[in-house]
Amino acid sequence: MLNVFIPNRHANNILEITPADLEERNIKGIITDLDNTLVAWDEPEAPEQIIEWFRLMGEADIEIVITSNNNENRVKLFSEPLDKSFVHSARKPLARAFQKARKDMGLKKEEIIVVGDQLLTDVLGGNLAGYYTVLVTPIVETDGFWTKINRKIEKRIMKRLEHKGRI
């Protein structure tokens, strides 16, 4: 049962995911979370290093869809300057947002990875939908209200996984 919470990979940040790594796995698309994955949850715009990461992915023909549980204004404000499609109010871990992102990219499931900072939304949703998942360390230690609740649950799950020797 706990297997659905185990990511396929862990990264300190999204910048550790490179076009070369993705090419090795025949990955052509990324479904990425926004808040605390690409930027701090309260930052409205992408910093230069994230803009550069998007540019490198574009040069390598890697499709990216930003998928967030946050509202349309938040996600649109971040995504449009980068010219990236997005799914807002995603209700992750439910499958609908992952299906929409895959359809937007026009890729097969095995050609896509899911990247995010939360076990209960990104990893669980990606795993249940059958994607390769990457858990990144949250950018900042502060969170919005609902994410704080998720983090408490995540800590319990992590302790259980550690106790069972799963991570």
Secondary structure, 3 states (H helix, E strand, C coil): CHHHHCCCEEECCHHHCCHHHHHHCCCCEEEECCECCCECCCCCCCCHHHHHHHHHHHHCCCEEEEECCCCHHHHHHHHHHHCCEEECCCCCCCHHHHHHHHHHHCCCHHHEEEEECCHHHHHHHHHHCCCEEEEECCCCCCCCHHHHHHHHHHHHHHHHHHHCCCC
